[in-house]
Amino acid sequence: MQYRKLLSGDTVIEFHNSWLGEETVTVNGREVSRKSSVWGTNHYFTVREEGEEVNYILTTRINEGFQVV
């Protein structure tokens, strides 16, 4: 399921996760990171924006209510 959608200029970053803990990050429809996690993890990826390489770290974690934040 799509959990979060972020916009950075013309770049669309989407975070998806499943109830089994499979997390996926896509940028403009292309998968850039996939990890399995129960308590959260860091997704590292690079995107070309306006001719330059931009590094991202998308961090997920579980809060005290067992929700992904």
N, C-alpha and C positions, 0 to 999 in steps of 0.2 A: 504494500500500500504506500502511496505517496504520503510522506509525513511533513515535509517542508519544502518550499520553493523560494529560492533567493534570486534576486536580480542584481547584477553588477554591470552597469552600462548595457551593452548588447548581449552579455553573457547570462544564461539561465542555468542556475545550479539547482539540482533537485536531489533530495535525500529520500530514499525509500527504505523501509524496513518491514520485516515479516515477524509474525509471532514466534517464529523459530530462532530469531536473533540474526537473521541474514540482513546485513546493511549494504546498500548500494548507493553510490553517488554518480549522477550523470551530469554532464555539462553539454548544453545544447543538443541533448538527445544521445550523446556518446558516453558510454560507461567509462569512468576514470578510476573508480575504486570499488572494491567489493571485499567485505570482511564479515566474519561471524563474531558476534559479541553478545554477551549476556548483560554485562554491567557498563558497557560503553567502550569506545576506542577512538583513535585518531585516524582520520583519512587524509593522507597527503597527496596532493595532485598539483599539476602545473597547467595553466591555461594561457594561450596567446591572446592578449587583449591590446588592440591598437598598435600592433607590431612588436609588442614586448612580452616576454615571459613573466607571468605573475604566479607566485607560489601561494597555495592555499592550504590551510589545515582546518578541516571540519571535525570538531570534537563532539562526540555524543557521550551521554552518561544517563544513568537511571537516577531519578530523584527519590525522596523518601516515600512518595506515593506510587512508586514503581512505574513512572511514566518516563518516556524517552525525552530528554531535553538537550 
